[in-house]
């Protein structure tokens, strides 16, 4: 289990759920908490893959120099 965030504004907890009786596929449980309200979501493999791809793209954009941000797809 991993938890990311700050106590005052909110946090995200990620947990791998394994069904020991193998009735269903593995899933990732994502809990988000903000100002005391918690929402849980179960992610399938496809949803998790999409989330990872989106987070990877966001991280790359955050690491890029400011002059390159917002130029995706532009040819100059």
Secondary structure, DSSP 8 states (H G I E B T S, - for coil): -EEEEETTTEEEEEEEE--TT-SS--EEEEEEEETTEEEEEEE-HHHHHHHHHHHHHHHHHHHS-TTTTT-TT---
